[in-house]
Amino acid sequence: MKSNNKITIVLLVAAVLTGGAGWFLTQDYIDTQVSDYKSDFEGEREATAVVVASMDLKIGDIISSNSAQIRQIPKAYVQKNSITPQQFSTVDGRQIIHNIKRGEPILSIHVNTVKVEGLASLLKTGERAITIPVDSLDTNSGFLSPGDWVDLYVTLKDGERDRTVPLVERVHVLATGTDIDDGIREKQQRYNEITLGVKPVDASRVIHAQTVGDISVLLRKAEDSESMFEDYVTIDNLIGTPQEAPPEPKKPSGWGFELIKGGTRS
């Protein structure tokens, strides 16, 4: 009987110790979780400096110290593409390509990647800008936009025949009318001229071609680097079959009358 009591006491003590240890471990786990949560929460509430719009900004507006300011916002609300004060110099002077409300953070996706300082800034080293007129068919269709790539063909007189030949290939369209290639797509508008970036030798060819013939502009895919058609077209090969020669006039037949006057034939 005494032996059974000892076993009972031992089991009771073991149960109490086990329960106490379990309570301690559980309490420690809860305290750790609460501490981690508080740490994360405090981290999210930590203020971070970002660049925001100091006024309503519309597409085409310029970012500057007058249109932007620094604001402290909770880290949890900082977007991935936010501009920090240290990064402001990378967007200073660039255009907005999305409308931004006053107080909203300025994101990198809101900013034009091209910094335009006049038409000349769009030219590559060694290029020249040349403006050529376009006909009403081009302007009405509105198929050309700044930033496009085109080929130029010229149709001119070759003796008594018209001949159409390639002039310049893969030419960058810098502007259509007054709309330049600044990365901002304007609404479709009518224009009577386009400005192209070409090499000096090609500029002279285009200028001369305008005086002797009609220039046609052909839109091409930007990724297309293949050379263009190198032959020429006349009425003879326009439809892919040679033109038949006109029939020769009929020769007079050998039969007829011979008139003799005074012994002389006529």
Buried (B, 14 or more C-beta within 10 A) or exposed (E): EEEEEEEEEEEEEEEEEEEEEEEEEEEEEEEEEEEEEEEEEEEEEEEBEBBBBBBEBEBEBEBEEEBBBEBEBEEEEBEEEBBEEEBBEEBBEBBBBEEBEEEBBBBBEBBBEBBBEEBEEBBEEEBBBBEBEBEEEBBEEEEBBBBBBBBBBBBBEEEEEBBBBBBBBBBBBBBBBEBBBBBBEBEEEEBEBBBBBBBEEBBEBBEEBBEEBEBBBBBBEEEEEEEBEEEEBBEEEEEEEEEEEEEEEEEEEEEEEEEEEEEEEE
